[in-house]
Amino acid sequence: MKRLGVLALAVLSVAGAAGGASAQAPIESELALITPVSKFIHDAALKAFADYAKERWGVAVKVSAIPAGTPVAYGRVVEWKGRPEVDIFWGGESALFEKLAEQRLLAKLELAAELWDSIPASLGKPRPIPLKDKDGFWVGTALEPYGLVYHPKKLQRLGVPELREWDDLLHPKLRGEVAQCAPTRSSSSNATYEVILSMLGEEKGWDWLKKLAQNTGHFTARSRDVPTVVAKGEYAAGFAVPSYMAFEEKLAGFDLKFVAPRNAFVTPEPMAILAGARNPRAARAFIEFLLTERGQKVFMERGLFPITPKYKVQGAPGSTAEMAVEFTGGVRSYFAGDVSNVYDEAAAQKRSDGLKTKFRSEIEAVWKKP
């Protein structure tokens, strides 16, 4: 009996030690996210993190992503009601992240203080763009302008000067030559519409957007399809975001240029951990990794810009980093100069549903291909 008792204690001791070791595991071995950010970006970020996790902790993390446009991704998070199928929501307008936080569908990040503090609270004037949530529910990961892409040779054939400002899209020779994605399907289009309305006011702004619709020859299913149809010369110009296929098309050898007009929105590509996430430690480690120099380089080599002032896009001559600088107009850091911004976060959040409803009824419902 005595021997059996000792054996039982030994078994319990081993079991307890095993349980303690499991509880102390640095991160889980899986990580999943839902994102509108292009495969070009999210695949690279997930692979870099998996390599890092293996090096640092010896953990082989199985990574995966559900690609979805921002409105769709947001809707899925709401539908999950705190029992999400993924751990992280990444990309789009920060106004949507604020709405998710209000619904208690996000978990507090609780990131390492030095990383959190390295990111300024905001960027731009006269309307500062928030780069992180004051309550700690989301954080920006990289900076990226929303602007215009155009096909230089097609513009030349049409007799249209290369684009520089928003009004250039209204050139009469561009009738039927503009491609765009409806704000009902694209967060980036929604933010760009907000910029136009903020610059011109409601009445003049909607008049401008209706004039743009008259020049629009195609509404794409996704915003990332706009640079693809422009790169192929099917259309001459359109709204675009560099990492949503535009820079990829340039790397693939297509004749495509990008310009960010004055007051173009700059997104911080927000990221948040979902409340009820199955792998919260891996999610937090992933976000912290992306904010390190190694993580930021993943973005800087793919047409995005650092979220902190201490890094700048820099690479060897001919590198993808230097090509990204050239493609986006010579910018190396958005902290190096003044950023003009009229996008109002609070107004965008309040106007979001109304903007989409008005667009459906006054533009989509009556639009006819020129």
C-alpha positions in Angstrom: 0.0 0.0 0.0 2.8 2.3 0.9 4.5 1.6 -2.4 1.3 2.2 -4.3 0.8 5.5 -2.5 4.3 6.7 -3.5 3.7 5.6 -7.1 0.4 7.5 -7.2 2.1 10.6 -5.9 4.8 10.3 -8.5 2.2 10.0 -11.3 0.4 13.0 -10.0 3.6 14.9 -9.7 4.5 14.1 -13.4 1.0 15.0 -14.5 1.2 18.3 -12.6 4.5 19.1 -14.1 3.2 18.4 -17.6 0.2 20.5 -17.0 2.4 23.3 -15.7 4.6 23.1 -18.7 1.6 23.3 -21.0 0.2 26.3 -19.1 3.6 28.1 -19.5 3.8 27.5 -23.3 4.8 30.9 -24.8 2.3 30.8 -27.7 -0.2 28.4 -29.2 0.7 26.5 -32.3 -2.0 28.0 -34.6 -2.9 31.5 -35.8 -5.7 32.5 -38.1 -6.9 35.9 -39.4 -9.5 37.5 -41.6 -8.4 40.4 -43.7 -8.9 42.5 -46.8 -5.2 43.0 -47.0 -3.8 41.3 -50.1 -2.4 37.8 -50.2 0.9 39.4 -51.3 1.1 41.1 -47.9 -0.6 38.7 -45.5 1.1 35.6 -46.8 4.5 37.3 -46.4 3.7 38.5 -42.9 2.4 35.1 -41.7 5.4 33.3 -43.1 7.8 35.7 -41.5 6.1 35.3 -38.2 6.1 31.5 -38.5 9.8 31.5 -39.1 10.4 33.9 -36.2 8.2 31.7 -33.8 10.3 28.6 -34.8 13.5 30.4 -34.2 12.6 32.1 -30.9 10.4 29.5 -29.2 10.8 26.3 -31.2 7.0 26.4 -31.9 5.8 25.4 -35.4 2.8 27.7 -35.8 0.2 26.7 -38.4 -0.9 30.0 -40.0 -3.9 30.7 -42.2 -5.9 33.6 -43.5 -9.5 34.1 -44.7 -9.3 36.8 -47.5 -12.4 39.0 -47.4 -13.3 42.6 -48.4 -13.5 44.9 -45.3 -17.3 45.1 -45.2 -17.6 41.3 -45.5 -14.9 40.7 -42.9 -16.6 43.1 -40.5 -19.9 41.4 -41.0 -18.4 38.0 -40.3 -16.9 39.2 -37.0 -20.3 40.5 -36.0 -22.0 37.3 -37.0 -19.6 35.2 -34.9 -20.8 37.0 -31.8 -17.7 36.5 -29.7 -17.1 33.0 -30.9 -14.8 33.7 -33.8 -13.4 31.3 -36.3 -10.2 33.3 -36.5 -8.0 35.2 -34.0 -7.3 38.5 -35.7 -9.1 41.0 -37.9 -6.6 43.1 -40.0 -7.1 46.0 -42.4 -9.6 48.6 -43.5 -11.0 51.7 -41.8 -10.3 52.1 -38.1 -13.9 53.4 -37.7 -15.1 49.7 -38.1 -12.7 48.6 -35.4 -14.2 51.3 -33.1 -17.7 49.8 -33.8 -16.4 46.3 -33.0 -14.9 47.5 -29.7 -18.2 49.1 -28.8 -19.9 45.7 -29.4 -17.3 44.1 -27.1 -16.1 41.9 -30.0 -12.4 42.9 -29.6 -9.9 41.9 -26.8 -7.5 44.4 -25.3 -4.1 44.0 -27.0 -1.8 44.5 -23.9 1.3 44.8 -26.1 4.8 45.4 -24.8 5.1 49.0 -23.7 8.1 49.9 -25.8 6.3 48.8 -29.0 3.1 50.5 -28.1 4.8 53.7 -27.2 6.9 53.8 -30.4 3.7 54.4 -32.4 2.5 58.1 -32.3 -1.1 58.6 -31.4 -1.9 60.2 -34.7 -0.6 61.6 -38.0 -1.7 64.5 -40.3 -3.4 67.9 -40.2 -5.9 69.5 -39.9 -7.7 66.1 -39.1 -5.3 63.8 -37.2 -5.5 60.2 -38.4 -5.5 57.9 -35.3 -2.7 55.3 -35.5 -3.8 53.3 -32.4 -6.8 53.0 -30.2 -6.7 55.2 -27.1 -8.3 52.3 -25.2 -5.9 49.7 -26.5 -8.3 47.6 -28.7 -6.5 48.0 -32.0 -3.2 49.2 -33.4 -1.9 50.3 -36.7 0.6 48.0 -38.4 1.8 50.0 -41.5 1.0 53.2 -43.3 -0.5 53.2 -46.8 -2.0 55.9 -49.0 -5.3 55.6 -50.9 -5.0 57.2 -54.3 -5.2 56.8 -58.0 -3.7 54.3 -60.5 -3.4 55.0 -64.2 -2.1 53.5 -67.4 0.3 56.1 -68.8 0.3 54.9 -72.4 -3.5 54.7 -72.5 -3.8 58.2 -71.1 -1.4 59.4 -73.8 -3.5 57.7 -76.6 -6.6 59.4 -75.2 -4.9 62.8 -75.1 -5.2 63.0 -71.3 -2.3 64.4 -69.1 -0.9 62.1 -66.4 -3.1 62.3 -63.3 -2.1 64.3 -60.3 -5.3 65.4 -58.5 -8.8 64.1 -57.9 -10.4 66.4 -60.5 -8.2 64.8 -63.2 -10.5 61.8 -63.1 -13.4 64.0 -64.5 -11.5 64.8 -67.7 -14.1 64.5 -70.6 -11.8 62.2 -72.5 -12.0 59.7 -69.7 -15.7 59.0 -70.3 -16.1 55.2 -69.8 -12.4 54.9 -68.9 -12.6 54.9 -65.1 -12.8 51.7 -63.0 -13.8 51.8 -59.4 -15.2 49.6 -56.7 -18.4 50.7 -54.9 -18.0 51.8 -51.3 -20.7 49.2 -50.4 -18.0 46.6 -51.2 -14.8 48.4 -50.4 -13.5 50.1 -47.3 -10.9 52.0 -49.3 -13.5 53.3 -51.8 -15.6 54.3 -48.8 -12.8 56.2 -47.2 -12.0 57.9 -50.6 -15.6 59.0 -51.0 -15.4 60.4 -47.4 -12.4 62.4 -48.5 -14.2 63.9 -51.4 -17.3 64.7 -49.2 -15.0 66.3 -46.5 -13.2 68.4 -49.1 -16.2 69.6 -51.0 -19.1 69.3 -48.6 -22.2 67.1 -49.0 -23.9 68.8 -51.9 -20.8 69.6 -54.1 -19.2 66.3 -53.0 -22.1 64.2 -54.2 -22.3 66.2 -57.4 -18.6 65.3 -58.0 -19.1 61.6 -57.3 -22.0 61.6 -59.8 -19.8 63.2 -62.4 -17.2 60.5 -61.7 -19.9 57.8 -62.2 -20.5 59.3 -65.7 -16.9 58.6 -66.5 -16.9 55.2 -64.9 -16.9 52.3 -67.3 -16.8 49.4 -64.8 -17.5 48.8 -61.1 -15.3 45.9 -60.0 -16.3 43.2 -57.5 -13.4 44.1 -55.2 -11.1 47.1 -54.8 -8.1 45.0 -55.6 -9.4 44.3 -59.1 -9.2 48.0 -60.1 -5.4 48.1 -60.5 -5.6 44.8 -62.4 -8.0 46.0 -65.1 -6.1 49.3 -65.3 -2.7 47.6 -65.6 -4.1 45.5 -68.5 -5.2 48.6 -70.3 -8.9 47.7 -70.1 -9.5 51.0 -68.4 -7.3 54.1 -68.0 -7.6 55.0 -64.4 -9.2 54.3 -61.0 -9.1 54.4 -57.2 -6.5 52.1 -55.7 -4.3 51.2 -52.8 -0.7 50.1 -53.5 -0.7 46.8 -51.6 -4.1 45.8 -52.9 -2.6 44.4 -56.2 -1.3 47.7 -57.5 2.3 47.2 -56.6 2.1 43.6 -57.5 1.0 44.5 -61.0 4.0 46.9 -61.3 6.4 44.2 -60.1 4.8 41.9 -62.7 6.0 44.3 -65.4 2.8 46.1 -66.2 2.8 49.8 -67.2 1.1 51.2 -64.2 1.6 54.4 -62.1 0.2 55.5 -58.7 -0.4 58.9 -57.3 -1.7 60.0 -53.9 -3.6 63.4 -54.5 -3.8 66.0 -51.9 -5.8 64.9 -48.8 -5.6 61.3 -49.9 -6.4 59.1 -46.9 -3.5 57.3 -45.3 -4.6 54.1 -43.6 -2.7 52.6 -40.6 -4.0 49.1 -41.6 -5.5 48.5 -38.1 -5.2 45.1 -36.5 -7.1 43.7 -33.5 -7.4 40.4 -31.6 -11.0 39.2 -31.5 -12.8 38.6 -28.3 -13.0 34.8 -27.7 -10.0 34.1 -29.9 -8.7 30.5 -29.6 -5.0 31.6 -29.9 -4.7 34.9 -28.0 -1.0 34.5 -27.1 0.0 33.7 -30.7 -2.1 36.6 -31.9 -0.4 39.0 -29.5 3.0 37.7 -30.5 2.2 38.2 -34.2 1.2 41.8 -33.7 4.3 42.5 -31.6 6.5 40.9 -34.2 5.0 43.1 -37.0 5.9 46.2 -35.0 9.6 45.2 -34.8 12.1 46.2 -37.4 12.0 42.7 -38.9 8.2 42.8 -39.2 8.2 46.4 -40.6 10.6 45.3 -43.3 8.1 42.8 -44.6 5.8 45.7 -45.3 8.4 48.2 -46.5 9.5 45.7 -49.2 5.9 45.5 -50.5 4.9 49.1 -51.0 3.8 50.0 -47.5 5.4 52.5 -45.1 6.6 52.1 -41.4 4.1 52.8 -38.6 6.8 54.4 -36.5 9.1 57.4 -37.1 12.3 55.4 -36.4 12.2 53.4 -39.7 12.4 54.4 -43.3 11.9 52.5 -46.5 15.4 51.8 -47.7 16.9 49.1 -49.9 19.7 48.3 -52.4 19.4 49.8 -55.9 16.8 47.8 -57.9 15.4 46.2 -54.7 11.6 45.9 -54.2 11.9 48.4 -51.4 13.4 51.0 -53.8 10.8 50.1 -56.5 8.1 50.7 -53.9 9.5 54.2 -53.1 9.6 55.0 -56.8 6.0 53.7 -57.3 4.6 55.7 -54.5 6.2 59.0 -55.6 9.5 59.0 -53.7 8.0 58.7 -50.2 10.2 56.8 -47.6 8.3 57.7 -44.5 5.1 59.5 -43.8 6.7 61.1 -40.7 9.3 62.9 -42.8 7.0 65.7 -43.9 3.6 67.2 -43.5 0.5 65.0 -44.2 -2.6 66.8 -45.2 -5.8 65.0 -44.0 -9.4 66.0 -44.1 -10.9 62.5 -43.3 -12.9 62.8 -40.1 -13.0 59.6 -38.2 -16.0 60.5 -36.1 -18.0 61.8 -39.1 -17.0 58.7 -41.2 -18.3 56.4 -38.5 -21.6 58.3 -38.3 -22.0 58.7 -42.0 -20.9 55.2 -43.0 -24.3 53.5 -43.4 -25.9 56.6 -44.9 -23.2 57.0 -47.5 -23.6 53.4 -48.7 -27.4 53.7 -48.8 -27.2 57.0 -50.8 -24.6 55.5 -53.2 -26.8 52.5 -53.9 -29.9 54.6 -54.7 -28.3 57.6 -56.4 -25.4 56.1 -58.2 -25.5 52.3 -58.5 -29.2 52.0 -59.2 -29.1 54.6 -62.0 -25.6 54.0 -63.4 -25.4 53.0 -67.1 -22.1 52.1 -68.8 -21.2 55.0 -71.1 
